[in-house]
């Protein structure tokens, strides 16, 4: 048995097999990480009910406070002295600016950051759609109907590819700038491929055997 393990270990450590084994181990790490995160999630939530309720309360309070500030600002801007008594074109922009700064900008906790990042992503997608709409900017006239259709059909695949291209580049050369949770996940799935791939490590599931014993045979 020891001789067989030695032969397998020597096979795994062969430099010419490293690219193939790195692909297999990368896929295995992805499966393990997804299983470790998703399956125990319900159990973790049940054990941390207080934290969940606290986060929910903060989320609701932030959104409610923002709504109050936004609506109050809209009313105030509509009724400023010398105004026309109706909503101006940029009233929503300035009301959102005030509410965003007061609620989310001055309280940069994890919940606030998650909300802002989510909204930012939606805003960028909306701006990308508006960029190819007719009469939206001085260059709109240069975009033909056929070009607009092609851009619309291919924009998201390009966006997805560029997003992953940039995150992998940043992870490779500037990992300290990424969020700690994202960085640790990427270290587990990608950086561990650079470690010596001995047989036992190749089959090791970092504590997940207790939850998924059948996966140890993959």
N, C-alpha and C positions, 0 to 999 in steps of 0.2 A: 504493500500500500504506500509506504514511504517513497519507494522508487517511482511509483506511478505519479504521485504528487510532485515529485522532483521533476519528472519529465514534463508534466503539464505546466509547472511553473516556468521551466526553461522555455517552453513553447510560447507562453504568454509574454515573456520578456524579450522575445526576438524582435529586433528593431524593424524588420521588414513587415511584421504583423501589427506594429503599433497603430498605423492609420485605420486599419479595419477594426481593431479592438477598441479604438477610441470612439468610432461610430457606434459600435454595439453598446459600449459603456455609457455613452451619452444618451442613447435611447433608453437604456435601463434606468439611468438616473432620472430622466424625465418622468418615466412611469412611476418610479418610487416616490419622487417628490410630489407629484400630483396626488398619489394615493395617500401620502402622509398628511397632506394639507386638507384635502376634501373630506375624506372619510371621518377623521376624528373631530371635524369642525363642529358638528352638533354636540358632541360630548364636551368640548371646550366651552362652547357657549352656555351650556347648562351649568357648568361649574363656575362660570364667571357672570352670573346673572346680574349682579350689581354693576359690574363694569358695562355690560350691555345697556342696562337701563340708564346709567349715567351718560353714556355716549348718545343714546337716543334723546334724552332730555336736553343735552347740549345742542344737538343737531336741530331739534324742534325750536329751542329758544333762539338760536342764531337766525333761523329762517323767519321766525315770527318777528323778531326785532328788526331784521332787514325789511320785511314787508311794511312794518309801521313807519320806519324812516323813509322808505321809498314813496309810500302813498302820501305821507305828510309833505315831503319835498315836492311832489307833483302838484299837490294842492297849493302849496306856498308859491311855487313858480308860476302857476296859472293866475294867481291873484296878486302878484307883486304890483306896486303902484306904477302906473304908466304902461302896464301891460295890456294886451288885447282881451284879457279875460278868457282866453282859451289856451289849449296846450300848444306849446312851441315845438318845433321840429326836434330840438336837442334837449328838451326837458327830461326825457327818460334817461338820456346819457348822464346828465349831471346828477339826477336823483339816484341813479345806480352807482355813480362814482362816490357820492356821499355815503350811501348805505354800505357799499362794499368796503370803503375805508374804515368806517366807524365799527362795523360788526366783524368783518373778517380780517381787515388789515391790522387792527390794533389788538387782536386776540389770535395770534398765529399758532393755535394749538393743532394737534393732529387732525381733529374733526374739521376745523376750519380749512386746513390745507387740503384735505380730501375734497371738500365741496368746491373750493376754488379751482383745483386742478381738473375736476370733472367738468365744471362750467367752462373753463378755458379750452378744453378739448372740443366741446360742443361749439363754442364760438369760432374756433379756427375752422372747423368743418363747414359751418354756416358761411363764413367769409370766403372760403374756397368756392362754394356754390355761387355766391353773389358775384365773384370775380369774373365769371363767364356769362352772367346775365346781360341782356341788352341794356344799353343806356345807363350802366352803373358807374362807369368811369370813362375818362377821355379815350382810353384804348379799346373800349367796347366795340366801336365801329370796325376795328381791324379783325375781329373774330367772326368768321363766317358761320352760317348755320351748321354746315358739315363739321367744321372744326369744333364748334361748341358741343356737338353730339359726341365726337371722338374724345374730347377732354372729359366730358361727363362720364362716359363709359370706362375710361381708363384711369381716372383720377384716384380712385380708392386703391386699386392694386399698386399704383406707384407710391401712394401715401403709406400703405402698409409696408412695402419694401424699404422705403427710405427710413421709416420709423425704426425698423429692426436693424437696418444698416447703421444708423446713428447710435442706437443703444449699445450695439455690440462694439462699435468703435470706441465709445466712451468707456465701456466696461474694460476694454483691453488696455487703454492708455490713460484713462483718468477715472478709475473706479471710485475714488474717494468722493466724487461729485454726485454719485447716485444715491438714492435713498437706501438706508441700511438694509431694509427688508428685501428690496429688489437686488441689492448687491450680494447679500448672503445667498439668495436663491441662485443667482447666476454663478457664484463661486462654486456652489455645490454641483451644479449641472455641467459647468464648462471647465473651470480651473482644475477640478479634481482629475481631469483627463490627463493632466501633465504629470501626475504623481506616478511612481512605479506601480505597474499593474500586475501585482502578484495574484495568484489564483484566489487566495482567501479574501483579499480586498475586492477582487472583481465580483465575488458573490456576496459581499457584505452589504447589508441593507440598513446600517446605522440605527439599530433599535426597532426597525419596523417589523421584525420577525414576530414579535408578540401580537401584532395586529394582523399581519398577513403572512403566516408561516408558509403558505403554499408558494409564495413568491421566491422563497429561498432556492427553489429548484430551477428558476429561470436562468 
